[in-house]
Amino acid sequence: MTEFEKMIRGDSYDPYDADLLKRRRKAREICSRYQAQPSQGHQKQVLGLLKSVGKQCYMEPGVRLDYGSQVSVGDHFYANFNCVFLDPAPITCGDHVLLGPNVQIYTVNHPLESEQRATGVEFAKPVTLNDHVWVGGGAILLPGVELGRAVVVAAGSVVTKSFPDNVLVAGNPAKVIKKIS
């Protein structure tokens, strides 16, 4: 089994594998071209890296993708400037998902034990944003998080766990501030 196959299955994998390095380099090159010349049609190439793209989707320049191949976005998706998608595991965004500037979505993680971490092995857990989720600028979503329908994440929050539908979450770590009707 290749390291890419291990990665997409959710198994531990070696991120220094030559094929994975090549895939990340390709994503970085495409994102860099879009950053350097946003009016030259490069966003289409960025969206072309994604696993699936709905109707009327837009990513502002500065977007960063680890691979792109594990990212799915629904209809009317918007990512503001400088969003980061570390996608060894699936990142799934439903319809009408809005990301503020500098939002970071991480699926990748490392072992806690230093000896295991020194081997370089990584593992990843999916992140899911259901329909009508709005993530404020500078928020960070950690591996394994699922945000229910119509969740709002306040700017600057660090989301370490999943939340149900229709809540406003804020803080570090994020917690429910109030229910949204």
N, C-alpha and C positions, 0 to 999 in steps of 0.2 A: 504494500500500500504506500502511495506517495505521501509526502508531508502535506501537500494540498488536500488530498483525500482525507487524511487524518483531521486536518483543520476543519474542513466543512462538515465532517461527521460529529465534531465536538470533542474529539480526543485531544490529548496533549500532542504537541507538534514542535518541530524545530524551526523557528522563524528565520534561521540563517541558511536554510536550504536554498540552493541555487535557483530553483524554479520560483519559490516564494519571493526571493529577492528581486528576480526579474519582473514578476507581476507587480510588486510594490513600486519598482522603478518606473514601469510604464504608467501607472496611475499618477505618480508624482509628476512625471513629464507632461502628461495631459493637463493636470491641474495647473502646473506652472505656466503652460502656454495660455491658458484661459486667464490667469492672473495678469500676465504680461500684455495680452491683447484681447480684452473682453469683447471688443466689437468685431472680431474676425471670425465669428462662428464657432469658437472653441467650446462654448458651453454645450453644444450638441455632442461633441466628443466626450465631455465629462459625463453627460447623461447616458451616453452610449456605454460607459463602463458599468452602469448599474444593472442589477439583476432584472428589475422591472421599473417602468416609469409610467405613471398615469397621465391624464390630460392636464394641460396647463400647469406644468411644473417649472420652477425656476430656482436656480442656485446662483447667488451673487458670486463675483470673483473672490478669490481667497479660499474657496472650498478646498479641503484636504481629504483625500480618501486613502485608506491603507491599500485596498484592492478595488473597491467599488462593486465587485461581483457578488457581494453578500448584502447589498443595500437595495431595498425595494421601497418605492414611494408611490402613494396613491394620487388621486386626482387633486388638483389645486394645492400642491405642495409648494412651500416656499422656505428657502434657507437664506438668511441674511449673510452679510459679509463674514468671512473667516470661520466658517463652521468646519468642524473636524469630525470625521467618521472613521473610527478604527474598527474595521469590520471583518476580523477573522471569523466571527459568528454572525448570523443574520441580524441586520438592523432593518426593522419593518416599520414604516410610517404609513398610517392610514390616509384617508381623504381629509382634506382641509387641515393639514398639519402645518403649523407655522413655527419656524425656529428663528429666534433673535440672533443678533450678531455674536460671534465668538462662542456659540453653543458647541459643546464637545460631547460626543457620544462614544463611549468606550465599551467594546465587548471583550477585549483582551485583558488577561490577567496573568500574574506570575505567582509561583508557589511562595508561601509565607516562610518556609524553612530555607535558611540561607544556602545550605548545601544543595538543595534541589534547584533553587533559583540560580546558583552558579553554573548549573548545567546549560542554562539558556532556554530550557523548555518553557513553553507558554501553553495556556489553555484559554478558552473563550466561552462566554455565555451570551445568548441572544438578548437584544434590547428591542422592545415593542412599544410603539406609540400608536394608540388606537385613534379613531376618527376624532377630529376637532380638537386635538391637543395643541396647546400653545406653550412653547418653552421660551422664557425670557432670556435676554442677553447674558452671556457669560455663565450660564448654567452648565453643570456637568452631570451627565447620566452615566452611572457605573454599570458594569456587567450584570446581566440577569434581570434588569429592571423592566417592568411592564407598567405603562401608564394607561389607565382606563379611559373610556370615552370622555371627551370634554374636560380633561385635566388641564389646569393651568399651573405652570411651574414659574415661580417668581425669579426675577433676574438674580444671578449670582448664587443660586441654590446648588447644593450638591445632593443629588438624588441617589441614595444608597439602597433603596428598597422599592417595591412595587406599591402602587396606589390605586384605589377603586375609581369608578366613574365620578365625574362632576365634583371634584375637589380642587381647591387652591392649596398648593404646597409651597413652602418656603423654608430657607435656613440651611445650616450645615451641621448635621445631616438634615435633609428636608423632612418636614412633618406637616400634617394637615393643619391649615390655618382656619379654613372654613369650608363648608359645603356650598356648592354653587347650584342654584335652582335651575 
